[in-house]
Amino acid sequence: MPSYLDLGLIVVVLISAILAMLRGFTREVLAIASWGAAALAAIYFYPLVLPYIKPYIAKDILAEGASAAIVFFATLIIVSIITIQLSDVILDSKVGALDRSLGFVFGALRGLLLCVIAFVFFNWLVPEQNQPEWVKTARMRPLLKSTGAELLNVLPDDPEGLLARLKKPKTAPEEAEPDNAPSGQSPSKNL
């Protein structure tokens, strides 16, 4: 008999898969891309909106947050409208059935990923000896546990250091060595 965890996993995966099938693969992928586009637009274009917000909000950090939010949501709305129009054209075309089938697979994987992330947090918050019996005896537990471990292995060990390296300003490229090597040889091989 499946446990509550197994039933919950099945329900979440099926709901995600059915919703993605109804919307289609194209709309699902473009929806994720639209959130990314909105985030990038907010990061790069909030300074253009900031002068119009500053007279109304005195604190700089709040004004920056408000201008970033305005750019984010405006971009999200515009890109979402384009996404809906494009995906509707694809769903009504000859590849509509394939789009829906791929959407089902995408939704199932998304639902599984959601469950894995929730299980990783659950394991982090509740030690194994304190977990309910229906979690310990779940048939899907090994799948969730191994997938969660693989997911954690993919994450960087030092996210703060990674972000610091990404934010570090780029320096000008160093002067290249003069090419004193005879033609046909690279300078590094010319000893």
Backbone hydrogen bonds, N-H to C=O, Kabsch-Sander energy under -0.5 kcal/mol:
donor,donor_aa,acceptor,acceptor_aa,energy
7,L,3,S,-2.4
8,G,4,Y,-2.8
9,L,5,L,-2.4
10,I,6,D,-2.4
11,V,7,L,-2.5
12,V,8,G,-2.6
13,V,9,L,-2.6
14,L,10,I,-2.6
15,I,11,V,-2.7
16,S,12,V,-2.4
17,A,13,V,-2.5
18,I,14,L,-2.9
19,L,15,I,-2.5
20,A,16,S,-2.2
21,M,17,A,-2.2
22,L,18,I,-2.4
23,R,19,L,-2.0
24,G,20,A,-2.6
25,F,99,D,-2.1
28,E,24,G,-1.9
29,V,25,F,-2.7
30,L,26,T,-2.8
31,A,27,R,-2.0
32,I,28,E,-1.7
33,A,29,V,-2.4
34,S,30,L,-2.3
35,W,31,A,-1.6
36,G,32,I,-1.9
37,A,33,A,-2.8
38,A,34,S,-2.3
39,A,35,W,-2.1
40,L,36,G,-2.5
41,A,37,A,-2.6
42,A,38,A,-2.3
43,I,39,A,-2.2
44,Y,40,L,-2.5
45,F,41,A,-2.8
46,Y,42,A,-1.0
48,L,45,F,-1.2
49,V,45,F,-0.7
49,V,46,Y,-0.9
50,L,46,Y,-1.8
52,Y,49,V,-1.3
53,I,49,V,-1.0
53,I,50,L,-0.8
54,K,50,L,-2.5
56,Y,53,I,-1.9
57,I,53,I,-1.4
63,A,59,K,-2.3
64,E,60,D,-2.7
65,G,61,I,-2.2
66,A,62,L,-2.6
67,S,63,A,-2.4
68,A,64,E,-2.4
69,A,65,G,-2.3
70,I,66,A,-2.3
71,V,67,S,-2.3
72,F,68,A,-2.7
73,F,69,A,-2.8
74,A,70,I,-2.3
75,T,71,V,-2.4
76,L,72,F,-2.7
77,I,73,F,-2.3
78,I,74,A,-2.2
79,V,75,T,-3.0
80,S,76,L,-2.2
81,I,77,I,-2.0
82,I,78,I,-1.8
83,T,79,V,-2.6
84,I,80,S,-2.6
85,Q,81,I,-2.1
86,L,82,I,-2.6
87,S,83,T,-2.8
88,D,84,I,-2.2
89,V,85,Q,-1.7
90,I,86,L,-1.9
91,L,87,S,-2.8
92,D,88,D,-1.8
93,S,90,I,-1.0
96,G,93,S,-1.3
99,D,95,V,-2.6
100,R,96,G,-2.3
101,S,97,A,-2.3
102,L,98,L,-2.8
103,G,99,D,-1.8
104,F,100,R,-2.1
105,V,101,S,-2.0
106,F,102,L,-2.8
107,G,103,G,-2.9
108,A,104,F,-2.3
109,L,105,V,-2.4
110,R,106,F,-2.5
111,G,107,G,-2.7
112,L,108,A,-2.4
113,L,109,L,-2.6
114,L,110,R,-2.3
115,C,111,G,-2.2
116,V,112,L,-2.6
117,I,113,L,-2.5
118,A,114,L,-2.2
119,F,115,C,-2.5
120,V,116,V,-2.5
121,F,117,I,-2.1
122,F,118,A,-2.3
123,N,119,F,-2.9
124,W,120,V,-1.8
125,L,121,F,-2.3
126,V,122,F,-3.0
130,N,127,P,-1.5
131,Q,127,P,-0.5
131,Q,128,E,-1.0
135,V,132,P,-1.1
136,K,132,P,-1.9
137,T,133,E,-2.3
138,A,135,V,-0.9
141,R,138,A,-0.7
144,L,140,M,-2.6
145,K,141,R,-3.1
146,S,142,P,-2.8
147,T,143,L,-2.4
148,G,144,L,-2.2
149,A,145,K,-2.1
150,E,146,S,-2.2
151,L,147,T,-2.4
152,L,148,G,-2.4
153,N,149,A,-1.8
154,V,150,E,-1.3
155,L,151,L,-1.0
162,L,158,D,-2.1
163,L,159,P,-2.5
164,A,160,E,-2.3
165,R,161,G,-2.3
166,L,162,L,-2.1
167,K,163,L,-2.0
168,K,164,A,-1.1
180,N,178,P,-1.3
185,Q,182,P,-1.9
189,K,186,S,-1.1
190,N,186,S,-0.7
190,N,187,P,-0.6
191,L,189,K,-1.2
